[in-house]
Amino acid sequence: MFAGIEDEDRRTLVNSVIDEAAFLKVALLQAKTELKKEGLTTETKNASQKFIKAHPSTAIYEKYARQYTQIICLLYTSPSPRD
C-alpha cells in the first residue's frame, strides 16, 4: 500500500506510524489475553473493606484500542503515493 512512496520524509513518517500501530497491536493482544485469563474486574482490599473495580488492563485496552483505531484510519485514508 505504501511501497511506492518516493519522498524520504513521508516514507519515514509512514514507517513510524506503522511501527506505532504494530506496538499497539501487540499491547492490545497482551491486555486481551490478560483480561480473558483474569476477568474484567478485580477485588481490592483496603483494611476491612473490599471493592470490586475494573481490572487495570481494561483501561489499557480501551486507551490503546482507541489509538490503534485512529492510526489504522489515518493509514487507510491517507492518499496513496500515486495520488
Protein Blocks (a to p, Z undefined) as FASTA:
>chain_A
ZZmpmblklmmmmmmmmmmmmmmmmmmmmmmmmmmmnopbdcddehjaccddddfklmmm
mmmmmmmmmmmmmmmmpccfkZZ
